[in-house]
Structures are given as structure tokens and as C-alpha cells.
Amino acid sequence: MNGHRRAAIVGTGLIGGSIGLALRARGWYVSGTDLDPAHAARALELGAIDVIGEDSQAEVTFVATPVSAVVPAALKALASSALAPDAPLRVVTDVTGVKGPVLAGIEDPRFVGGHPMAGSEQEGVDGADGDLFEGATWVLTPTSTTSPEAFAQLRTIVSSLGADVIALAPDQHDILVALVSHVPHLTAATLMGLAANQAEEHGALLRLAAGGFRDMTRVAAGHPGIWPDLCAENRAAILATLDQLVTSLSEVREIVATGARAELLDRLEAARLARRELPSPIWGTEDLVEVRVPIADRPGALAEVTTLAGGLGVNIDDLVLTHSAEGDRGVLILVIEARSVDRVRQGLLDAGLHPSSVRRLD
């Protein structure tokens, strides 16, 4: 164990187990706990963790529990790693799909909300995969109380697992995830239920299911256990998105009912173009630039810049925060794709910040 970086996992299921496997593959020493001792034992057997138990010396703790259990688990981890002022920084994060309620219950600067946008139809630690986060988006949600050092440290660790990190404000995350994750899952489950009911009368129906149906309903195969809590905690955003979906489906129904061929083609073509414009999960490393941004040396300054970039859909490939030896200012160095630099510069200017230089990396 000497010389190894140390991490702790609270909740050794699919995501927690995958994080453990990914960290261990990179030389970390990983401890793990679970409310069900059998789950922790299985994680140890499968090599997702090195040892069962807590680790107050862990550099980072990932809380991978259902959303209703995140706050108490995170507060416990933070309390167990209370530090002297000159001790190394230890960070706690979570992986749940709702951020607003979690951040409302935790104000410790060492806690950084997180959400890896990755998953599998597999269940539990037996479905864990150390490569699960390769090319996946991992959202971090810093707030005005987040330690810049904690954010930077966690961002580096998550990036090392192969994920593309994006920063969003907690409320923005919850609105967006309702659209791209929560409502699609509910829609897939509803469509699958409709097909299953039809199949009772028409036995060949599910055997005829083609690629489009299978693609749309794939997520319905995921374990349902997490969804009641997610829907309860993100109710407002989910209901608003469902209302928009119902309205749009009603409009499509009217188009089909009236045989409005041109309007139907316009809608389908707009959807096709939008689908083709979805960003690739693969980020190039040969065309990067370094943007230097003077910022106030105060809590929340880093969160403002990183969530601004996230809101613009810009991936930060790397970042460094340097503090001024004198005064109350520092410099944030962002490494981003060259094609995104104009968007970021304008966004920074609109926010009252002034990037001092841009340098292409060779």
C-alpha cells in the first residue's frame, strides 16, 4: 500500500464498483463500504476494492448511494476526514443524478457534487466495468462555497478515468438532466409497457421489434430501484419537461391526423439535423489552446468560470489556478479546444471577466 494514492467508495454497486475498478487499474488503493455486507464482500471478490471498511486518510471519497442517502453519507465522510490546516486536502463527491437537494444539504468546501453520465443495463457490482467512464461526460457542480483546490483535484482524478468533465450549476444540471436522462427513461418505460400490453394480444409483436424500437427502449432495461428517489427529488424539472413532451406529441398527433405532409417532413428533418449535431464524445488533443483568465481570489470565482464554460457546452481539457502572492487576485488557466475559444472569450466578457491571453498548445 505504501506509495499508493488512497480512495474510498461508499456504495459498492454498479457505479461505485466501476469507479473502484477504474481507480485500482490506475494504481490507487481503494477501500469500500456498503449497507449490505454481501455487496461489499462481492466487490472485494471481484477486485473492485482492496479492502472492506472506511478510510479516514482517503484522498477522495465517492458516495455512490441512492440520492436519499447521499447527504448523511457525505457528511459522515467529511466528518471522519476533518483535517488540521496544514494537512493534505481530502475531497468528497457523489454520483447521483440530482444535484440541487444534495448541495442544499452540504456546505462543506471539500464537497463537490458530481454525476457521471454513464451506466449500464447490468445490475450491481457484477455489472461493474473499469472502462465505463471512457469518453463519458462527468458533470461536476461547484458552488460559491466550493474550495477551488477541491474542485481542481477532483476534476483531475475524474479526468484520469477517461471522462470528459463539464461543470454546471446544480439547478442547471437538474433541468438539463430531466431532459436528457430522466424523461427519456420514463418515456422508454412507458413505450415498453405499451408494447408489452399489445404483445398480450399480438404474440408476434415483440419478435418484430426493429432497431429503432430497441434503441428507444434500451434504457428501460435498467434497474428501476433508483428512479422513485430521482423522480421525487427532481420532480419540478421532470414535470416541466413532461409537459413540454406531451404538448409536442399532441402537436405531432394533430399533424398526422390532418395529413399535413410538409409540416411532418419539416419536423422530422429538423430532428434529423439536431441529432446529427450532437457533440462527439471524443475530444481531440491536437488542437488545444490555453486561455488565461484573471479572477478574484475568493470563494465561488472558480465555480463561476467553470459553470459558464459548461453552460456554453465547452469542455475544459485541463485547468490550473494560481494565487497571487499579493492582493486578492489570481489567474485561472483553462485548456480548451481551439474551436471553442471565441465562444468562451465572449462568454467571459459578457460576465465581466477579461481573458488576458490565448496561447495555442503544440
C-alpha positions in Angstrom: 0.0 0.0 0.0 3.0 2.3 0.5 3.2 4.9 -2.2 -0.4 4.3 -3.5 -2.9 7.1 -3.6 -6.0 6.2 -1.5 -9.7 6.4 -2.3 -12.8 5.3 -0.6 -16.1 4.1 -2.1 -19.4 4.4 -0.2 -21.9 2.1 -2.0 -20.3 -0.8 -4.0 -22.9 -1.2 -6.7 -22.6 -0.7 -10.5 -21.2 2.8 -10.4 -19.3 2.5 -7.2 -17.8 -0.7 -8.3 -16.9 0.7 -11.7 -15.1 3.7 -10.0 -13.2 1.2 -7.8 -12.1 -0.9 -10.8 -11.0 2.2 -12.7 -9.1 3.6 -9.8 -7.3 0.3 -9.0 -6.3 -0.1 -12.6 -4.5 3.3 -12.2 -2.6 2.2 -9.1 -5.0 3.5 -6.3 -5.6 1.7 -3.1 -9.4 1.6 -2.7 -11.5 0.8 0.4 -15.2 0.3 0.2 -18.3 0.0 2.3 -22.0 -0.8 1.6 -25.1 -1.0 3.7 -25.4 -4.6 2.6 -22.2 -6.5 3.7 -22.8 -9.1 0.9 -22.4 -6.3 -1.7 -19.1 -5.2 -0.2 -17.9 -8.8 0.0 -18.7 -9.3 -3.6 -16.9 -6.1 -4.6 -13.8 -7.3 -2.8 -14.1 -10.7 -4.5 -14.4 -9.1 -7.9 -11.4 -6.8 -7.3 -13.4 -3.5 -7.3 -11.9 -2.7 -3.9 -8.8 -3.6 -2.0 -10.4 -3.8 1.5 -13.8 -3.5 3.1 -14.0 -0.6 5.5 -13.7 3.1 5.9 -10.6 5.1 5.3 -10.2 8.5 7.0 -7.0 9.0 5.1 -8.6 8.7 1.7 -7.6 11.5 -0.7 -11.1 11.2 -2.3 -14.3 9.6 -1.3 -17.0 8.7 -3.8 -20.5 8.4 -2.4 -22.4 6.1 -4.7 -25.6 5.6 -2.8 -29.2 6.3 -3.8 -29.9 10.0 -3.7 -31.9 9.8 -0.4 -28.7 8.5 1.4 -26.1 10.8 -0.2 -26.2 13.7 2.3 -25.8 11.7 5.5 -23.1 9.5 3.9 -21.2 12.5 2.6 -21.4 14.4 5.9 -20.1 11.3 7.7 -17.2 11.0 5.3 -16.4 14.7 5.7 -16.5 14.5 9.5 -14.2 11.4 9.5 -11.6 13.2 7.5 -11.6 16.5 9.5 -8.1 18.0 9.0 -5.6 20.2 10.5 -5.0 23.4 8.5 -1.7 22.1 7.0 -2.8 18.6 6.2 -3.3 17.4 2.6 -6.7 18.2 1.1 -9.3 15.4 1.0 -12.3 15.7 -1.2 -15.8 14.1 -1.1 -18.1 13.8 -4.1 -21.2 11.9 -5.1 -22.5 10.3 -8.3 -26.3 10.8 -8.0 -28.4 12.1 -10.9 -29.9 15.0 -8.9 -27.8 17.8 -7.5 -29.9 20.6 -6.1 -31.2 18.7 -2.9 -27.7 17.3 -2.3 -25.9 20.6 -2.5 -28.6 22.2 -0.3 -27.7 19.8 2.5 -23.9 20.1 2.3 -22.0 23.3 2.5 -18.5 22.0 3.3 -16.0 23.4 0.8 -14.4 20.0 0.4 -17.6 18.5 -1.1 -18.0 18.8 -4.9 -21.3 17.4 -6.4 -20.8 15.0 -9.3 -22.7 13.0 -11.8 -21.1 10.6 -14.3 -23.4 10.3 -17.3 -22.7 6.7 -17.7 -24.5 3.5 -16.9 -25.4 0.0 -18.0 -28.4 -2.3 -18.1 -26.3 -4.6 -15.8 -27.2 -4.6 -12.1 -24.9 -4.3 -9.1 -21.2 -4.7 -8.8 -21.3 -7.8 -11.0 -22.0 -5.4 -13.9 -19.2 -3.0 -12.9 -16.7 -2.1 -15.7 -13.5 -0.2 -15.2 -13.8 1.3 -18.7 -17.3 2.6 -18.1 -16.3 6.2 -17.9 -14.0 6.2 -21.0 -15.4 9.0 -23.2 -18.4 9.6 -20.9 -19.4 13.1 -19.7 -18.9 13.6 -15.9 -20.7 16.6 -14.6 -19.3 18.5 -11.6 -21.4 21.1 -9.8 -19.2 23.6 -7.9 -20.9 26.3 -5.9 -19.9 29.5 -4.2 -18.7 27.6 -1.2 -16.6 25.0 -3.1 -12.9 25.1 -2.5 -11.1 25.8 -5.8 -8.4 23.3 -4.8 -11.0 20.6 -4.1 -12.7 21.2 -7.5 -9.4 21.1 -9.4 -8.2 18.0 -7.5 -11.4 16.1 -8.2 -11.5 17.2 -11.8 -8.0 15.8 -12.4 -9.0 12.5 -10.7 -12.2 12.1 -12.8 -10.4 13.1 -16.0 -7.8 10.4 -15.3 -10.7 7.8 -15.5 -11.2 8.8 -19.2 -14.2 11.0 -18.6 -14.9 14.4 -20.2 -15.6 16.8 -17.3 -18.1 19.6 -17.6 -19.1 22.0 -14.8 -22.7 23.1 -14.3 -24.6 25.0 -11.6 -26.7 22.5 -9.6 -30.0 23.9 -10.7 -28.9 24.0 -14.4 -27.8 20.4 -14.1 -31.1 19.2 -12.8 -33.1 21.0 -15.5 -30.9 19.6 -18.3 -30.7 16.0 -16.8 -34.5 15.9 -16.7 -34.5 16.5 -20.5 -31.6 14.2 -21.5 -32.0 11.4 -18.9 -35.0 11.3 -16.6 -37.8 12.0 -19.1 -36.2 9.7 -21.7 -36.1 6.9 -19.2 -39.8 7.4 -18.2 -40.7 7.7 -21.9 -38.9 4.5 -22.8 -40.5 2.6 -19.9 -43.9 3.9 -21.0 -43.4 2.8 -24.6 -42.1 -0.6 -23.5 -45.2 -1.0 -21.3 -47.4 -0.1 -24.2 -45.7 -2.7 -26.4 -45.9 -5.3 -23.7 -49.6 -4.8 -23.3 -50.1 -5.0 -27.0 -48.0 -8.2 -27.1 -50.5 -10.0 -24.9 -53.0 -9.7 -27.8 -50.5 -9.9 -30.6 -47.9 -12.5 -29.7 -45.6 -11.7 -32.6 -45.3 -8.0 -31.8 -42.1 -8.1 -29.7 -40.5 -10.5 -32.0 -41.0 -7.9 -34.8 -39.3 -5.2 -32.8 -36.8 -3.5 -35.0 -33.7 -1.5 -34.3 -35.5 1.8 -33.7 -37.7 0.3 -31.0 -34.9 -1.5 -29.4 -32.7 1.7 -29.3 -35.5 3.8 -27.9 -36.4 1.3 -25.1 -32.9 0.2 -24.2 -32.7 2.2 -21.0 -35.9 0.7 -19.8 -33.9 -2.4 -19.1 -32.0 -0.6 -16.3 -32.7 -1.4 -12.6 -35.8 0.6 -11.5 -34.8 1.0 -7.9 -33.1 4.4 -8.3 -36.0 6.1 -10.1 -38.6 6.8 -7.3 -36.0 8.8 -5.4 -34.8 10.6 -8.6 -38.3 11.5 -9.6 -39.2 12.7 -6.1 -36.0 14.9 -5.8 -36.2 16.3 -9.3 -40.0 16.5 -9.5 -40.3 20.1 -10.7 -37.9 19.8 -13.6 -39.3 16.4 -14.7 -42.9 17.6 -14.7 -42.0 20.7 -16.7 -40.2 18.6 -19.3 -43.0 16.0 -19.4 -45.5 18.8 -20.0 -43.4 20.0 -22.9 -43.2 16.5 -24.3 -47.0 16.0 -24.0 -47.6 19.3 -25.8 -45.2 18.3 -28.6 -46.7 14.9 -29.0 -50.1 16.4 -29.2 -48.9 18.7 -32.0 -47.5 15.7 -33.8 -50.7 13.8 -33.4 -52.6 16.7 -35.0 -50.1 16.8 -37.9 -50.6 13.1 -38.5 -54.4 13.3 -38.1 -54.7 16.1 -40.6 -52.2 14.6 -43.1 -50.0 17.8 -43.0 -47.2 16.2 -45.0 -45.0 19.2 -45.4 -45.2 20.1 -41.7 -44.4 16.5 -40.8 -41.3 16.5 -43.1 -40.2 19.8 -41.6 -40.3 18.4 -38.1 -38.6 15.2 -39.0 -35.8 17.0 -40.9 -35.3 19.4 -38.0 -35.0 16.5 -35.6 -32.6 14.6 -38.0 -30.3 17.7 -38.3 -30.4 18.3 -34.5 -29.5 14.6 -33.9 -26.6 14.8 -36.3 -25.3 17.9 -34.5 -25.0 16.1 -31.1 -21.3 16.5 -30.0 -19.0 13.6 -30.4 -17.8 12.1 -27.1 -14.2 12.0 -28.5 -12.3 15.2 -27.8 -9.2 16.0 -30.0 -6.0 16.8 -28.2 -4.1 18.1 -31.2 -5.9 21.5 -31.4 -5.9 22.9 -27.9 -5.4 26.4 -26.6 -4.6 27.9 -23.2 -6.8 30.8 -22.0 -5.6 32.8 -19.1 -8.4 34.5 -17.0 -7.6 36.9 -14.1 -10.2 36.2 -11.4 -10.8 37.4 -7.9 -9.1 35.2 -5.3 -12.4 34.4 -3.4 -14.8 31.5 -2.9 -17.1 31.0 -5.9 -14.8 32.6 -8.5 -13.7 29.3 -10.0 -17.3 27.9 -10.0 -18.4 31.0 -11.9 -16.0 30.4 -14.8 -16.2 26.6 -15.0 -20.0 26.6 -14.9 -20.0 29.4 -17.5 -18.0 27.1 -19.8 -20.2 24.2 -19.0 -23.3 26.2 -19.9 -21.7 27.0 -23.2 -21.1 23.3 -23.9 -17.4 23.8 -23.8 -15.1 21.0 -22.5 -12.3 22.1 -20.2 -9.4 19.7 -21.0 -7.4 20.9 -18.1 -7.2 23.8 -15.6 -4.7 25.4 -13.2 -5.5 28.0 -10.6 -2.6 30.2 -9.5 -2.9 32.5 -6.5 -1.3 35.9 -6.4 1.3 36.3 -3.6 0.0 39.9 -3.1 -3.5 41.2 -3.3 -6.8 39.4 -3.8 -6.5 38.2 -7.4 -5.3 35.0 -9.1 -5.1 33.6 -12.7 -7.2 30.7 -13.9 -5.5 28.9 -16.9 -8.1 26.9 -19.0 -7.1 24.4 -21.7 -9.9 24.1 -24.2 -10.4 23.2 -27.9 -9.4 26.0 -30.3 -12.7 25.9 -32.0 -14.4 26.9 -28.7 -12.2 29.9 -27.8 -14.4 32.6 -29.4 -17.4 31.3 -27.5 -15.5 31.2 -24.2 -13.9 34.7 -24.7 -17.3 36.2 -25.4 -18.9 34.5 -22.5 -16.2 35.7 -20.2 -16.5 39.3 -21.4 -20.3 39.1 -21.0 -19.8 38.0 -17.4 -17.4 41.0 -16.7 -14.2 38.9 -16.9 -11.4 39.7 -19.2 -9.1 36.9 -20.6 -5.6 38.2 -20.7 -4.1 35.9 -23.3 -4.7 32.9 -25.5 -1.9 30.6 -26.5 -2.0 27.6 -28.8 -0.6 24.4 -27.4 1.7 22.4 -29.8 
